[in-house]
Amino acid sequence: MDTNQQILDDLSFQIKKLRRLMILAANVYGFTSFETLHYSQELDKLIIQFQLYNK
């Protein structure tokens, strides 16, 4: 497996993990809570990284 594919796999795993945490935070604290928004912003960053590597 090449390095680029390893990076994509790692980013994909991190995105799935963070998505679950964001959904959990939204269910517990609400959609506009600090926790939910923080996870959402971090998730946005990871998705952008994934898209840049996936070109």
C-alpha positions as CSV (number, residue, x, y, z in Angstrom):
1,M,0.0,0.0,0.0
2,D,1.4,3.4,-0.9
3,T,1.8,6.3,1.5
4,N,-1.0,8.3,-0.1
5,Q,-3.5,5.4,0.4
6,Q,-2.4,5.0,4.0
7,I,-3.0,8.7,4.6
8,L,-6.5,8.5,3.0
9,D,-7.3,5.4,5.1
10,D,-6.2,7.2,8.3
11,L,-8.2,10.3,7.4
12,S,-11.2,8.2,6.6
13,F,-11.0,6.5,10.0
14,Q,-10.6,9.8,11.8
15,I,-13.6,11.3,9.9
16,K,-15.8,8.4,10.9
17,K,-14.7,8.6,14.5
18,L,-15.2,12.3,14.7
19,R,-18.6,12.1,13.0
20,R,-19.8,9.7,15.6
21,L,-18.5,12.0,18.4
22,M,-20.3,15.0,16.8
23,I,-23.6,13.1,16.5
24,L,-23.3,12.0,20.1
25,A,-22.5,15.5,21.3
26,A,-25.5,16.9,19.3
27,N,-27.8,14.3,20.9
28,V,-26.5,15.0,24.4
29,Y,-25.8,18.7,24.4
30,G,-27.8,20.0,21.4
31,F,-26.9,21.1,17.9
32,T,-25.6,24.5,18.8
33,S,-23.5,23.5,21.9
34,F,-19.8,24.3,22.1
35,E,-18.9,20.6,21.9
36,T,-21.0,19.9,18.8
37,L,-19.7,22.9,17.0
38,H,-16.1,22.1,17.9
39,Y,-16.4,18.6,16.5
40,S,-18.1,20.0,13.4
41,Q,-15.2,22.4,12.8
42,E,-12.6,19.7,13.3
43,L,-14.6,17.4,11.0
44,D,-14.6,20.1,8.3
45,K,-10.8,20.3,8.5
46,L,-10.4,16.6,8.1
47,I,-12.8,16.4,5.2
48,I,-10.9,19.2,3.4
49,Q,-7.6,17.3,4.0
50,F,-9.2,14.1,2.7
51,Q,-10.4,15.9,-0.5
52,L,-7.0,17.5,-1.1
53,Y,-5.2,14.1,-0.8
54,N,-7.8,12.4,-2.9
55,K,-7.2,14.4,-6.1
